[in-house]
Amino acid sequence: MNGKTERTAVTKSQVKLIHAITGAMGLTEFHYRLRLRRSFGVFSSKELTRGEAATLINELKKEAFSLGVWHEPGRKAKVFDKLEGRPGFATAAQLGCIDAIWQRVARAPAGRKDTALRTFLQKVAGVSDLRFLTRAQASNVICILERMKKPRREKPQIPAEGCL
């Protein structure tokens, strides 16, 4: 040995998670690289050790949680599970579907997506929040959001049965 301690390299999954969180936060490339340099003395997440990557991931998650742009897998599903079983109202699966699609199609800044969703719901369904959607309204909202996912240059298609 040459006297240096061996550094355990960052994993590919850690690098992917770092990029996913910084993307959700809308962190610019400049600010991302600046943070890596100031906090860990590196220019790329691939230069981090596993421990440094874990530290960075925890810090990023805390910030992203506080901005409302990140949640652990299944975390929001549990929120919607509380709304399951209400006669006539949307199911937890429908609400989760709406939330997931909205996170992909919304153009609002990361911290304002929930407010933008409520405004969207008021316009298309006449309700102020997801929890007030009926099953039929939820189905219609899902159809509208599915159409929003398609590229804009595509010709409009006849809606699938059940979509109003």
Secondary structure, 3 states (H helix, E strand, C coil): CCCCCCCCECCHHHHHHHHHHHHHHCCCHHHHHHHHHHHHCCCCHHHCEHHHHHHHHHHHHHHHHHHCCCCCCCHHHHHHHCCCCCCCECCHHHHHHHHHHHHHHCCCCHHHHHHHHHHHHHHHHCCCCHHHCEHHHHHHHHHHHHHHHCCCCCCCCCCCCCCC
